[in-house]
Amino acid sequence: MQGAQARAVLEAARPGTPLEQVTDPFTVEVHRPITVNGATTGLLPPYVRRGHDDRLGQVVEQVLGGGSAMAVLVAGSSAGKTRACWEALKPLRRAGG
């Protein structure tokens, strides 16, 4: 096996889905927004950044720089943990891989 064929075998053997292919926030269980009288704001309402977003951004920058990192958010139900992660991963989705 050489070149493109070897790369294809390696790609097929990798678990998971490349982030640039994950374009629907609801597939990763971001909560659907509520609607009032049928009004919609698009797929998701505007995101309001909070203090933990800066720390998540640092973790993402470390990964973009070639490092490895993991972040765990702990909060009550519907506090926005999954949405915060969805927003934090935008740079990784843009970078591909």
mmCIF file as gemmi writes it, N, C-alpha and C atoms, coordinates in Angstrom:
data_model
loop_
_atom_site.group_PDB
_atom_site.id
_atom_site.type_symbol
_atom_site.label_atom_id
_atom_site.label_alt_id
_atom_site.label_comp_id
_atom_site.label_asym_id
_atom_site.label_entity_id
_atom_site.label_seq_id
_atom_site.pdbx_PDB_ins_code
_atom_site.Cartn_x
_atom_site.Cartn_y
_atom_site.Cartn_z
_atom_site.occupancy
_atom_site.B_iso_or_equiv
_atom_site.pdbx_formal_charge
_atom_site.auth_seq_id
_atom_site.auth_asym_id
_atom_site.pdbx_PDB_model_num
ATOM 1 N N . MET Axp A 1 ? 0.843 -1.182 0 1 0 ? 1 A 1
ATOM 2 C CA . MET Axp A 1 ? 0 0 0 1 0 ? 1 A 1
ATOM 3 C C . MET Axp A 1 ? 0.884 1.241 0 1 0 ? 1 A 1
ATOM 4 N N . GLN Axp A 2 ? 0.502 2.19 -0.846 1 0 ? 2 A 1
ATOM 5 C CA . GLN Axp A 2 ? 1.273 3.419 -0.887 1 0 ? 2 A 1
ATOM 6 C C . GLN Axp A 2 ? 0.368 4.626 -1.031 1 0 ? 2 A 1
ATOM 7 N N . GLY Axp A 3 ? 0.884 5.767 -0.613 1 0 ? 3 A 1
ATOM 8 C CA . GLY Axp A 3 ? 0.247 7.052 -0.852 1 0 ? 3 A 1
ATOM 9 C C . GLY Axp A 3 ? -1.203 7.146 -0.433 1 0 ? 3 A 1
ATOM 10 N N . ALA Axp A 4 ? -2.046 7.466 -1.428 1 0 ? 4 A 1
ATOM 11 C CA . ALA Axp A 4 ? -3.467 7.719 -1.176 1 0 ? 4 A 1
ATOM 12 C C . ALA Axp A 4 ? -4.173 6.51 -0.59 1 0 ? 4 A 1
ATOM 13 N N . GLN Axp A 5 ? -3.794 5.327 -1.032 1 0 ? 5 A 1
ATOM 14 C CA . GLN Axp A 5 ? -4.445 4.113 -0.525 1 0 ? 5 A 1
ATOM 15 C C . GLN Axp A 5 ? -4.154 3.929 0.964 1 0 ? 5 A 1
ATOM 16 N N . ALA Axp A 6 ? -2.912 4.143 1.371 1 0 ? 6 A 1
ATOM 17 C CA . ALA Axp A 6 ? -2.539 4.015 2.785 1 0 ? 6 A 1
ATOM 18 C C . ALA Axp A 6 ? -3.272 5.057 3.629 1 0 ? 6 A 1
ATOM 19 N N . ARG Axp A 7 ? -3.376 6.29 3.124 1 0 ? 7 A 1
ATOM 20 C CA . ARG Axp A 7 ? -4.097 7.34 3.852 1 0 ? 7 A 1
ATOM 21 C C . ARG Axp A 7 ? -5.568 6.973 4.007 1 0 ? 7 A 1
ATOM 22 N N . ALA Axp A 8 ? -6.152 6.397 2.964 1 0 ? 8 A 1
ATOM 23 C CA . ALA Axp A 8 ? -7.562 6.003 3.021 1 0 ? 8 A 1
ATOM 24 C C . ALA Axp A 8 ? -7.788 4.936 4.087 1 0 ? 8 A 1
ATOM 25 N N . VAL Axp A 9 ? -6.857 3.986 4.194 1 0 ? 9 A 1
ATOM 26 C CA . VAL Axp A 9 ? -6.973 2.93 5.206 1 0 ? 9 A 1
ATOM 27 C C . VAL Axp A 9 ? -6.864 3.539 6.595 1 0 ? 9 A 1
ATOM 28 N N . LEU Axp A 10 ? -5.926 4.455 6.789 1 0 ? 10 A 1
ATOM 29 C CA . LEU Axp A 10 ? -5.76 5.106 8.093 1 0 ? 10 A 1
ATOM 30 C C . LEU Axp A 10 ? -6.994 5.928 8.455 1 0 ? 10 A 1
ATOM 31 N N . GLU Axp A 11 ? -7.537 6.672 7.498 1 0 ? 11 A 1
ATOM 32 C CA . GLU Axp A 11 ? -8.735 7.464 7.751 1 0 ? 11 A 1
ATOM 33 C C . GLU Axp A 11 ? -9.91 6.581 8.146 1 0 ? 11 A 1
ATOM 34 N N . ALA Axp A 12 ? -10.075 5.462 7.481 1 0 ? 12 A 1
ATOM 35 C CA . ALA Axp A 12 ? -11.185 4.553 7.768 1 0 ? 12 A 1
ATOM 36 C C . ALA Axp A 12 ? -11.053 3.921 9.143 1 0 ? 12 A 1
ATOM 37 N N . ALA Axp A 13 ? -9.83 3.786 9.642 1 0 ? 13 A 1
ATOM 38 C CA . ALA Axp A 13 ? -9.591 3.125 10.922 1 0 ? 13 A 1
ATOM 39 C C . ALA Axp A 13 ? -9.766 4.077 12.108 1 0 ? 13 A 1
ATOM 40 N N . ARG Axp A 14 ? -9.819 5.371 11.867 1 0 ? 14 A 1
ATOM 41 C CA . ARG Axp A 14 ? -9.947 6.33 12.964 1 0 ? 14 A 1
ATOM 42 C C . ARG Axp A 14 ? -11.366 6.331 13.518 1 0 ? 14 A 1
ATOM 43 N N . PRO Axp A 15 ? -11.498 6.33 14.843 1 0 ? 15 A 1
ATOM 44 C CA . PRO Axp A 15 ? -12.838 6.387 15.436 1 0 ? 15 A 1
ATOM 45 C C . PRO Axp A 15 ? -13.394 7.808 15.381 1 0 ? 15 A 1
ATOM 46 N N . GLY Axp A 16 ? -14.697 7.918 15.482 1 0 ? 16 A 1
ATOM 47 C CA . GLY Axp A 16 ? -15.321 9.231 15.579 1 0 ? 16 A 1
ATOM 48 C C . GLY Axp A 16 ? -15.572 9.89 14.241 1 0 ? 16 A 1
ATOM 49 N N . THR Axp A 17 ? -15.958 11.152 14.318 1 0 ? 17 A 1
ATOM 50 C CA . THR Axp A 17 ? -16.273 11.953 13.144 1 0 ? 17 A 1
ATOM 51 C C . THR Axp A 17 ? -15.417 13.205 13.179 1 0 ? 17 A 1
ATOM 52 N N . PRO Axp A 18 ? -14.756 13.546 12.074 1 0 ? 18 A 1
ATOM 53 C CA . PRO Axp A 18 ? -13.979 14.794 12.054 1 0 ? 18 A 1
ATOM 54 C C . PRO Axp A 18 ? -14.863 15.99 12.401 1 0 ? 18 A 1
ATOM 55 N N . LEU Axp A 19 ? -14.35 16.911 13.207 1 0 ? 19 A 1
ATOM 56 C CA . LEU Axp A 19 ? -15.157 18.03 13.69 1 0 ? 19 A 1
ATOM 57 C C . LEU Axp A 19 ? -15.737 18.885 12.575 1 0 ? 19 A 1
ATOM 58 N N . GLU Axp A 20 ? -15.015 19.043 11.468 1 0 ? 20 A 1
ATOM 59 C CA . GLU Axp A 20 ? -15.555 19.889 10.404 1 0 ? 20 A 1
ATOM 60 C C . GLU Axp A 20 ? -16.807 19.288 9.773 1 0 ? 20 A 1
ATOM 61 N N . GLN Axp A 21 ? -17.054 18.011 10.034 1 0 ? 21 A 1
ATOM 62 C CA . GLN Axp A 21 ? -18.256 17.361 9.53 1 0 ? 21 A 1
ATOM 63 C C . GLN Axp A 21 ? -19.42 17.448 10.53 1 0 ? 21 A 1
ATOM 64 N N . VAL Axp A 22 ? -19.15 17.911 11.734 1 0 ? 22 A 1
ATOM 65 C CA . VAL Axp A 22 ? -20.195 18.037 12.756 1 0 ? 22 A 1
ATOM 66 C C . VAL Axp A 22 ? -20.716 19.47 12.678 1 0 ? 22 A 1
ATOM 67 N N . THR Axp A 23 ? -21.76 19.668 11.89 1 0 ? 23 A 1
ATOM 68 C CA . THR Axp A 23 ? -22.271 21.016 11.645 1 0 ? 23 A 1
ATOM 69 C C . THR Axp A 23 ? -23.626 21.269 12.29 1 0 ? 23 A 1
ATOM 70 N N . ASP Axp A 24 ? -24.221 20.238 12.852 1 0 ? 24 A 1
ATOM 71 C CA . ASP Axp A 24 ? -25.533 20.367 13.487 1 0 ? 24 A 1
ATOM 72 C C . ASP Axp A 24 ? -25.36 20.275 15.001 1 0 ? 24 A 1
ATOM 73 N N . PRO Axp A 25 ? -25.551 21.38 15.724 1 0 ? 25 A 1
ATOM 74 C CA . PRO Axp A 25 ? -25.335 21.352 17.174 1 0 ? 25 A 1
ATOM 75 C C . PRO Axp A 25 ? -26.262 20.387 17.903 1 0 ? 25 A 1
ATOM 76 N N . PHE Axp A 26 ? -27.386 20.06 17.298 1 0 ? 26 A 1
ATOM 77 C CA . PHE Axp A 26 ? -28.346 19.191 17.967 1 0 ? 26 A 1
ATOM 78 C C . PHE Axp A 26 ? -27.89 17.734 17.951 1 0 ? 26 A 1
ATOM 79 N N . THR Axp A 27 ? -26.972 17.374 17.05 1 0 ? 27 A 1
ATOM 80 C CA . THR Axp A 27 ? -26.455 16.004 17.037 1 0 ? 27 A 1
ATOM 81 C C . THR Axp A 27 ? -25.557 15.748 18.238 1 0 ? 27 A 1
ATOM 82 N N . VAL Axp A 28 ? -25.017 16.803 18.846 1 0 ? 28 A 1
ATOM 83 C CA . VAL Axp A 28 ? -24.201 16.647 20.05 1 0 ? 28 A 1
ATOM 84 C C . VAL Axp A 28 ? -24.972 17.088 21.288 1 0 ? 28 A 1
ATOM 85 N N . GLU Axp A 29 ? -26.292 17.155 21.135 1 0 ? 29 A 1
ATOM 86 C CA . GLU Axp A 29 ? -27.237 17.384 22.223 1 0 ? 29 A 1
ATOM 87 C C . GLU Axp A 29 ? -27.239 18.788 22.804 1 0 ? 29 A 1
ATOM 88 N N . VAL Axp A 30 ? -26.864 19.796 21.984 1 0 ? 30 A 1
ATOM 89 C CA . VAL Axp A 30 ? -27.143 21.17 22.392 1 0 ? 30 A 1
ATOM 90 C C . VAL Axp A 30 ? -28.663 21.279 22.426 1 0 ? 30 A 1
ATOM 91 N N . HIS Axp A 31 ? -29.198 21.898 23.47 1 0 ? 31 A 1
ATOM 92 C CA . HIS Axp A 31 ? -30.653 22.006 23.598 1 0 ? 31 A 1
ATOM 93 C C . HIS Axp A 31 ? -31.219 22.893 22.497 1 0 ? 31 A 1
ATOM 94 N N . ARG Axp A 32 ? -32.364 22.515 21.993 1 0 ? 32 A 1
ATOM 95 C CA . ARG Axp A 32 ? -33.057 23.346 21.003 1 0 ? 32 A 1
ATOM 96 C C . ARG Axp A 32 ? -33.597 24.594 21.708 1 0 ? 32 A 1
ATOM 97 N N . PRO Axp A 33 ? -33.552 25.731 21.024 1 0 ? 33 A 1
ATOM 98 C CA . PRO Axp A 33 ? -34.06 26.953 21.658 1 0 ? 33 A 1
ATOM 99 C C . PRO Axp A 33 ? -35.579 26.912 21.781 1 0 ? 33 A 1
ATOM 100 N N . ILE Axp A 34 ? -36.069 27.597 22.791 1 0 ? 34 A 1
ATOM 101 C CA . ILE Axp A 34 ? -37.519 27.707 22.933 1 0 ? 34 A 1
ATOM 102 C C . ILE Axp A 34 ? -38.019 28.734 21.922 1 0 ? 34 A 1
ATOM 103 N N . THR Axp A 35 ? -39.263 28.618 21.56 1 0 ? 35 A 1
ATOM 104 C CA . THR Axp A 35 ? -39.855 29.608 20.657 1 0 ? 35 A 1
ATOM 105 C C . THR Axp A 35 ? -41.059 30.224 21.351 1 0 ? 35 A 1
ATOM 106 N N . VAL Axp A 36 ? -41.279 31.472 21.072 1 0 ? 36 A 1
ATOM 107 C CA . VAL Axp A 36 ? -42.418 32.187 21.627 1 0 ? 36 A 1
ATOM 108 C C . VAL Axp A 36 ? -43.265 32.67 20.46 1 0 ? 36 A 1
ATOM 109 N N . ASN Axp A 37 ? -44.503 32.254 20.429 1 0 ? 37 A 1
ATOM 110 C CA . ASN Axp A 37 ? -45.427 32.645 19.353 1 0 ? 37 A 1
ATOM 111 C C . ASN Axp A 37 ? -44.852 32.366 17.965 1 0 ? 37 A 1
ATOM 112 N N . GLY Axp A 38 ? -44.095 31.263 17.841 1 0 ? 38 A 1
ATOM 113 C CA . GLY Axp A 38 ? -43.566 30.867 16.543 1 0 ? 38 A 1
ATOM 114 C C . GLY Axp A 38 ? -42.355 31.642 16.075 1 0 ? 38 A 1
ATOM 115 N N . ALA Axp A 39 ? -41.878 32.603 16.864 1 0 ? 39 A 1
ATOM 116 C CA . ALA Axp A 39 ? -40.71 33.393 16.471 1 0 ? 39 A 1
ATOM 117 C C . ALA Axp A 39 ? -39.453 32.534 16.526 1 0 ? 39 A 1
ATOM 118 N N . THR Axp A 40 ? -38.585 32.699 15.551 1 0 ? 40 A 1
ATOM 119 C CA . THR Axp A 40 ? -37.309 31.978 15.545 1 0 ? 40 A 1
ATOM 120 C C . THR Axp A 40 ? -36.173 32.964 15.359 1 0 ? 40 A 1
ATOM 121 N N . THR Axp A 41 ? -35.002 32.57 15.841 1 0 ? 41 A 1
ATOM 122 C CA . THR Axp A 41 ? -33.812 33.413 15.695 1 0 ? 41 A 1
ATOM 123 C C . THR Axp A 41 ? -32.757 32.717 14.851 1 0 ? 41 A 1
ATOM 124 N N . GLY Axp A 42 ? -33.145 31.71 14.113 1 0 ? 42 A 1
ATOM 125 C CA . GLY Axp A 42 ? -32.182 30.932 13.359 1 0 ? 42 A 1
ATOM 126 C C . GLY Axp A 42 ? -31.949 29.614 14.072 1 0 ? 42 A 1
ATOM 127 N N . LEU Axp A 43 ? -30.873 28.938 13.713 1 0 ? 43 A 1
ATOM 128 C CA . LEU Axp A 43 ? -30.589 27.633 14.299 1 0 ? 43 A 1
ATOM 129 C C . LEU Axp A 43 ? -30.446 27.732 15.82 1 0 ? 43 A 1
ATOM 130 N N . LEU Axp A 44 ? -29.621 28.663 16.274 1 0 ? 44 A 1
ATOM 131 C CA . LEU Axp A 44 ? -29.421 28.904 17.707 1 0 ? 44 A 1
ATOM 132 C C . LEU Axp A 44 ? -29.48 30.402 17.97 1 0 ? 44 A 1
ATOM 133 N N . PRO Axp A 45 ? -29.923 30.801 19.147 1 0 ? 45 A 1
ATOM 134 C CA . PRO Axp A 45 ? -29.893 32.231 19.468 1 0 ? 45 A 1
ATOM 135 C C . PRO Axp A 45 ? -28.451 32.693 19.647 1 0 ? 45 A 1
ATOM 136 N N . PRO Axp A 46 ? -28.217 34.005 19.626 1 0 ? 46 A 1
ATOM 137 C CA . PRO Axp A 46 ? -26.849 34.506 19.83 1 0 ? 46 A 1
ATOM 138 C C . PRO Axp A 46 ? -26.279 33.981 21.143 1 0 ? 46 A 1
ATOM 139 N N . TYR Axp A 47 ? -24.979 33.726 21.148 1 0 ? 47 A 1
ATOM 140 C CA . TYR Axp A 47 ? -24.327 33.179 22.34 1 0 ? 47 A 1
ATOM 141 C C . TYR Axp A 47 ? -23.778 34.32 23.184 1 0 ? 47 A 1
ATOM 142 N N . VAL Axp A 48 ? -24.014 34.26 24.47 1 0 ? 48 A 1
ATOM 143 C CA . VAL Axp A 48 ? -23.488 35.245 25.411 1 0 ? 48 A 1
ATOM 144 C C . VAL Axp A 48 ? -22.305 34.6 26.127 1 0 ? 48 A 1
ATOM 145 N N . ARG Axp A 49 ? -21.101 35.151 25.875 1 0 ? 49 A 1
ATOM 146 C CA . ARG Axp A 49 ? -19.891 34.596 26.491 1 0 ? 49 A 1
ATOM 147 C C . ARG Axp A 49 ? -19.884 34.852 27.997 1 0 ? 49 A 1
ATOM 148 N N . ARG Axp A 50 ? -19.293 33.887 28.716 1 0 ? 50 A 1
ATOM 149 C CA . ARG Axp A 50 ? -19.167 33.991 30.163 1 0 ? 50 A 1
ATOM 150 C C . ARG Axp A 50 ? -17.724 33.689 30.55 1 0 ? 50 A 1
ATOM 151 N N . GLY Axp A 51 ? -17.415 33.778 31.829 1 0 ? 51 A 1
ATOM 152 C CA . GLY Axp A 51 ? -16.046 33.621 32.311 1 0 ? 51 A 1
ATOM 153 C C . GLY Axp A 51 ? -15.379 32.319 31.895 1 0 ? 51 A 1
ATOM 154 N N . HIS Axp A 52 ? -16.113 31.216 31.921 1 0 ? 52 A 1
ATOM 155 C CA . HIS Axp A 52 ? -15.511 29.932 31.585 1 0 ? 52 A 1
ATOM 156 C C . HIS Axp A 52 ? -15.15 29.827 30.105 1 0 ? 52 A 1
ATOM 157 N N . ASP Axp A 53 ? -15.73 30.689 29.258 1 0 ? 53 A 1
ATOM 158 C CA . ASP Axp A 53 ? -15.43 30.638 27.829 1 0 ? 53 A 1
ATOM 159 C C . ASP Axp A 53 ? -13.963 30.99 27.549 1 0 ? 53 A 1
ATOM 160 N N . ASP Axp A 54 ? -13.401 31.882 28.349 1 0 ? 54 A 1
ATOM 161 C CA . ASP Axp A 54 ? -11.986 32.223 28.174 1 0 ? 54 A 1
ATOM 162 C C . ASP Axp A 54 ? -11.1 31.013 28.466 1 0 ? 54 A 1
ATOM 163 N N . ARG Axp A 55 ? -11.416 30.294 29.513 1 0 ? 55 A 1
ATOM 164 C CA . ARG Axp A 55 ? -10.633 29.096 29.861 1 0 ? 55 A 1
ATOM 165 C C . ARG Axp A 55 ? -10.79 28.022 28.787 1 0 ? 55 A 1
ATOM 166 N N . LEU Axp A 56 ? -11.999 27.815 28.3 1 0 ? 56 A 1
ATOM 167 C CA . LEU Axp A 56 ? -12.205 26.86 27.208 1 0 ? 56 A 1
ATOM 168 C C . LEU Axp A 56 ? -11.416 27.282 25.968 1 0 ? 56 A 1
ATOM 169 N N . GLY Axp A 57 ? -11.385 28.577 25.702 1 0 ? 57 A 1
ATOM 170 C CA . GLY Axp A 57 ? -10.615 29.09 24.567 1 0 ? 57 A 1
ATOM 171 C C . GLY Axp A 57 ? -9.134 28.779 24.701 1 0 ? 57 A 1
ATOM 172 N N . GLN Axp A 58 ? -8.605 28.858 25.92 1 0 ? 58 A 1
ATOM 173 C CA . GLN Axp A 58 ? -7.194 28.524 26.153 1 0 ? 58 A 1
ATOM 174 C C . GLN Axp A 58 ? -6.93 27.056 25.853 1 0 ? 58 A 1
ATOM 175 N N . VAL Axp A 59 ? -7.854 26.194 26.244 1 0 ? 59 A 1
ATOM 176 C CA . VAL Axp A 59 ? -7.71 24.762 25.981 1 0 ? 59 A 1
ATOM 177 C C . VAL Axp A 59 ? -7.72 24.511 24.474 1 0 ? 59 A 1
ATOM 178 N N . VAL Axp A 60 ? -8.622 25.164 23.765 1 0 ? 60 A 1
ATOM 179 C CA . VAL Axp A 60 ? -8.697 25.001 22.31 1 0 ? 60 A 1
ATOM 180 C C . VAL Axp A 60 ? -7.412 25.499 21.651 1 0 ? 60 A 1
ATOM 181 N N . GLU Axp A 61 ? -6.894 26.629 22.097 1 0 ? 61 A 1
ATOM 182 C CA . GLU Axp A 61 ? -5.632 27.154 21.544 1 0 ? 61 A 1
ATOM 183 C C . GLU Axp A 61 ? -4.486 26.168 21.743 1 0 ? 61 A 1
ATOM 184 N N . GLN Axp A 62 ? -4.464 25.514 22.899 1 0 ? 62 A 1
ATOM 185 C CA . GLN Axp A 62 ? -3.433 24.512 23.171 1 0 ? 62 A 1
ATOM 186 C C . GLN Axp A 62 ? -3.525 23.376 22.16 1 0 ? 62 A 1
ATOM 187 N N . VAL Axp A 63 ? -4.73 22.942 21.863 1 0 ? 63 A 1
ATOM 188 C CA . VAL Axp A 63 ? -4.933 21.859 20.896 1 0 ? 63 A 1
ATOM 189 C C . VAL Axp A 63 ? -4.564 22.323 19.492 1 0 ? 63 A 1
ATOM 190 N N . LEU Axp A 64 ? -4.966 23.539 19.129 1 0 ? 64 A 1
ATOM 191 C CA . LEU Axp A 64 ? -4.607 24.065 17.807 1 0 ? 64 A 1
ATOM 192 C C . LEU Axp A 64 ? -3.103 24.17 17.638 1 0 ? 64 A 1
ATOM 193 N N . GLY Axp A 65 ? -2.412 24.368 18.755 1 0 ? 65 A 1
ATOM 194 C CA . GLY Axp A 65 ? -0.952 24.444 18.731 1 0 ? 65 A 1
ATOM 195 C C . GLY Axp A 65 ? -0.277 23.084 18.7 1 0 ? 65 A 1
ATOM 196 N N . GLY Axp A 66 ? -1.057 22.026 18.629 1 0 ? 66 A 1
ATOM 197 C CA . GLY Axp A 66 ? -0.481 20.683 18.537 1 0 ? 66 A 1
ATOM 198 C C . GLY Axp A 66 ? -0.481 19.92 19.846 1 0 ? 66 A 1
ATOM 199 N N . GLY Axp A 67 ? -0.954 20.544 20.907 1 0 ? 67 A 1
ATOM 200 C CA . GLY Axp A 67 ? -0.99 19.878 22.207 1 0 ? 67 A 1
ATOM 201 C C . GLY Axp A 67 ? -2.229 19.026 22.369 1 0 ? 67 A 1
ATOM 202 N N . SER Axp A 68 ? -2.34 18.461 23.535 1 0 ? 68 A 1
ATOM 203 C CA . SER Axp A 68 ? -3.494 17.64 23.88 1 0 ? 68 A 1
ATOM 204 C C . SER Axp A 68 ? -4.082 18.212 25.161 1 0 ? 68 A 1
ATOM 205 N N . ALA Axp A 69 ? -5.396 18.254 25.233 1 0 ? 69 A 1
ATOM 206 C CA . ALA Axp A 69 ? -6.036 18.82 26.411 1 0 ? 69 A 1
ATOM 207 C C . ALA Axp A 69 ? -7.444 18.275 26.561 1 0 ? 69 A 1
ATOM 208 N N . MET Axp A 70 ? -7.961 18.396 27.758 1 0 ? 70 A 1
ATOM 209 C CA . MET Axp A 70 ? -9.327 18.006 28.034 1 0 ? 70 A 1
ATOM 210 C C . MET Axp A 70 ? -9.916 19.014 29.019 1 0 ? 70 A 1
ATOM 211 N N . ALA Axp A 71 ? -11.167 19.36 28.824 1 0 ? 71 A 1
ATOM 212 C CA . ALA Axp A 71 ? -11.855 20.265 29.738 1 0 ? 71 A 1
ATOM 213 C C . ALA Axp A 71 ? -13.146 19.595 30.184 1 0 ? 71 A 1
ATOM 214 N N . VAL Axp A 72 ? -13.506 19.803 31.429 1 0 ? 72 A 1
ATOM 215 C CA . VAL Axp A 72 ? -14.746 19.265 31.972 1 0 ? 72 A 1
ATOM 216 C C . VAL Axp A 72 ? -15.52 20.426 32.583 1 0 ? 72 A 1
ATOM 217 N N . LEU Axp A 73 ? -16.736 20.611 32.132 1 0 ? 73 A 1
ATOM 218 C CA . LEU Axp A 73 ? -17.595 21.645 32.706 1 0 ? 73 A 1
ATOM 219 C C . LEU Axp A 73 ? -18.575 20.987 33.666 1 0 ? 73 A 1
ATOM 220 N N . VAL Axp A 74 ? -18.708 21.586 34.827 1 0 ? 74 A 1
ATOM 221 C CA . VAL Axp A 74 ? -19.62 21.057 35.838 1 0 ? 74 A 1
ATOM 222 C C . VAL Axp A 74 ? -20.586 22.171 36.217 1 0 ? 74 A 1
ATOM 223 N N . ALA Axp A 75 ? -21.87 21.896 36.065 1 0 ? 75 A 1
ATOM 224 C CA . ALA Axp A 75 ? -22.907 22.857 36.439 1 0 ? 75 A 1
ATOM 225 C C . ALA Axp A 75 ? -24.238 22.125 36.456 1 0 ? 75 A 1
ATOM 226 N N . GLY Axp A 76 ? -25.248 22.814 36.893 1 0 ? 76 A 1
ATOM 227 C CA . GLY Axp A 76 ? -26.575 22.23 36.937 1 0 ? 76 A 1
ATOM 228 C C . GLY Axp A 76 ? -27.173 22.023 35.554 1 0 ? 76 A 1
ATOM 229 N N . SER Axp A 77 ? -28.318 21.382 35.54 1 0 ? 77 A 1
ATOM 230 C CA . SER Axp A 77 ? -29.035 21.111 34.3 1 0 ? 77 A 1
ATOM 231 C C . SER Axp A 77 ? -29.388 22.412 33.585 1 0 ? 77 A 1
ATOM 232 N N . SER Axp A 78 ? -29.23 22.414 32.275 1 0 ? 78 A 1
ATOM 233 C CA . SER Axp A 78 ? -29.583 23.546 31.409 1 0 ? 78 A 1
ATOM 234 C C . SER Axp A 78 ? -28.795 24.815 31.722 1 0 ? 78 A 1
ATOM 235 N N . ALA Axp A 79 ? -27.59 24.668 32.239 1 0 ? 79 A 1
ATOM 236 C CA . ALA Axp A 79 ? -26.749 25.822 32.541 1 0 ? 79 A 1
ATOM 237 C C . ALA Axp A 79 ? -25.985 26.306 31.309 1 0 ? 79 A 1
ATOM 238 N N . GLY Axp A 80 ? -25.967 25.503 30.249 1 0 ? 80 A 1
ATOM 239 C CA . GLY Axp A 80 ? -25.284 25.912 29.026 1 0 ? 80 A 1
ATOM 240 C C . GLY Axp A 80 ? -23.95 25.232 28.794 1 0 ? 80 A 1
ATOM 241 N N . LYS Axp A 81 ? -23.695 24.126 29.453 1 0 ? 81 A 1
ATOM 242 C CA . LYS Axp A 81 ? -22.408 23.429 29.325 1 0 ? 81 A 1
ATOM 243 C C . LYS Axp A 81 ? -22.149 22.963 27.889 1 0 ? 81 A 1
ATOM 244 N N . THR Axp A 82 ? -23.135 22.289 27.304 1 0 ? 82 A 1
ATOM 245 C CA . THR Axp A 82 ? -22.95 21.749 25.959 1 0 ? 82 A 1
ATOM 246 C C . THR Axp A 82 ? -22.838 22.876 24.939 1 0 ? 82 A 1
ATOM 247 N N . ARG Axp A 83 ? -23.632 23.905 25.095 1 0 ? 83 A 1
ATOM 248 C CA . ARG Axp A 83 ? -23.553 25.045 24.167 1 0 ? 83 A 1
ATOM 249 C C . ARG Axp A 83 ? -22.202 25.728 24.284 1 0 ? 83 A 1
ATOM 250 N N . ALA Axp A 84 ? -21.668 25.864 25.5 1 0 ? 84 A 1
ATOM 251 C CA . ALA Axp A 84 ? -20.352 26.474 25.678 1 0 ? 84 A 1
ATOM 252 C C . ALA Axp A 84 ? -19.285 25.668 24.946 1 0 ? 84 A 1
ATOM 253 N N . CYS Axp A 85 ? -19.368 24.353 25.045 1 0 ? 85 A 1
ATOM 254 C CA . CYS Axp A 85 ? -18.404 23.504 24.338 1 0 ? 85 A 1
ATOM 255 C C . CYS Axp A 85 ? -18.581 23.614 22.83 1 0 ? 85 A 1
ATOM 256 N N . TRP Axp A 86 ? -19.818 23.645 22.366 1 0 ? 86 A 1
ATOM 257 C CA . TRP Axp A 86 ? -20.1 23.797 20.939 1 0 ? 86 A 1
ATOM 258 C C . TRP Axp A 86 ? -19.449 25.078 20.408 1 0 ? 86 A 1
ATOM 259 N N . GLU Axp A 87 ? -19.62 26.166 21.134 1 0 ? 87 A 1
ATOM 260 C CA . GLU Axp A 87 ? -19.037 27.444 20.718 1 0 ? 87 A 1
ATOM 261 C C . GLU Axp A 87 ? -17.509 27.411 20.777 1 0 ? 87 A 1
ATOM 262 N N . ALA Axp A 88 ? -16.965 26.779 21.811 1 0 ? 88 A 1
ATOM 263 C CA . ALA Axp A 88 ? -15.508 26.717 21.974 1 0 ? 88 A 1
ATOM 264 C C . ALA Axp A 88 ? -14.838 25.924 20.855 1 0 ? 88 A 1
ATOM 265 N N . LEU Axp A 89 ? -15.554 24.965 20.295 1 0 ? 89 A 1
ATOM 266 C CA . LEU Axp A 89 ? -14.961 24.108 19.266 1 0 ? 89 A 1
ATOM 267 C C . LEU Axp A 89 ? -14.985 24.711 17.864 1 0 ? 89 A 1
ATOM 268 N N . LYS Axp A 90 ? -15.565 25.88 17.693 1 0 ? 90 A 1
ATOM 269 C CA . LYS Axp A 90 ? -15.611 26.508 16.365 1 0 ? 90 A 1
ATOM 270 C C . LYS Axp A 90 ? -14.238 26.599 15.704 1 0 ? 90 A 1
ATOM 271 N N . PRO Axp A 91 ? -13.201 27.079 16.421 1 0 ? 91 A 1
ATOM 272 C CA . PRO Axp A 91 ? -11.883 27.165 15.775 1 0 ? 91 A 1
ATOM 273 C C . PRO Axp A 91 ? -11.351 25.799 15.331 1 0 ? 91 A 1
ATOM 274 N N . LEU Axp A 92 ? -11.654 24.752 16.087 1 0 ? 92 A 1
ATOM 275 C CA . LEU Axp A 92 ? -11.201 23.414 15.699 1 0 ? 92 A 1
ATOM 276 C C . LEU Axp A 92 ? -11.968 22.919 14.48 1 0 ? 92 A 1
ATOM 277 N N . ARG Axp A 93 ? -13.254 23.226 14.395 1 0 ? 93 A 1
ATOM 278 C CA . ARG Axp A 93 ? -14.02 22.844 13.207 1 0 ? 93 A 1
ATOM 279 C C . ARG Axp A 93 ? -13.489 23.569 11.978 1 0 ? 93 A 1
ATOM 280 N N . ARG Axp A 94 ? -13.16 24.85 12.138 1 0 ? 94 A 1
ATOM 281 C CA . ARG Axp A 94 ? -12.62 25.621 11.005 1 0 ? 94 A 1
ATOM 282 C C . ARG Axp A 94 ? -11.26 25.073 10.573 1 0 ? 94 A 1
ATOM 283 N N . ALA Axp A 95 ? -10.464 24.611 11.531 1 0 ? 95 A 1
ATOM 284 C CA . ALA Axp A 95 ? -9.125 24.091 11.22 1 0 ? 95 A 1
ATOM 285 C C . ALA Axp A 95 ? -9.169 22.737 10.524 1 0 ? 95 A 1
ATOM 286 N N . GLY Axp A 96 ? -10.272 22.011 10.692 1 0 ? 96 A 1
ATOM 287 C CA . GLY Axp A 96 ? -10.407 20.7 10.063 1 0 ? 96 A 1
ATOM 288 C C . GLY Axp A 96 ? -9.676 19.632 10.853 1 0 ? 96 A 1
ATOM 289 N N . GLY Axp A 97 ? -10.021 18.392 10.553 1 0 ? 97 A 1
ATOM 290 C CA . GLY Axp A 97 ? -9.36 17.268 11.22 1 0 ? 97 A 1
ATOM 291 C C . GLY Axp A 97 ? -10.177 16.718 12.343 1 0 ? 97 A 1
